[in-house]
């Protein structure tokens, strides 16, 4: 089981938003970029979670 199955898509989107906010408030460019990359990873997890849930709903 992948981690994206453990939480609904909105959970991952909220985490992404949290890290984007942290990046926006960060004064160090390298850290800001890292935080944005983390936010992108959370967005990717949200998309994967959504696809998994869509497939599961179709199978029911």
Rosetta blueprint (number, residue, H / E / L):
1 X L
2 X L
3 X H
4 X H
5 X H
6 X L
7 X L
8 X L
9 X H
10 X H
11 X H
12 X H
13 X H
14 X H
15 X H
16 X H
17 X H
18 X H
19 X H
20 X H
21 X H
22 X H
23 X H
24 X H
25 X L
26 X L
27 X L
28 X L
29 X H
30 X H
31 X H
32 X H
33 X H
34 X H
35 X H
36 X H
37 X H
38 X H
39 X H
40 X H
41 X H
42 X H
43 X H
44 X H
45 X H
46 X H
47 X H
48 X H
49 X H
50 X H
51 X H
52 X H
53 X H
54 X H
55 X H
56 X H
57 X H
58 X H
59 X H
60 X L
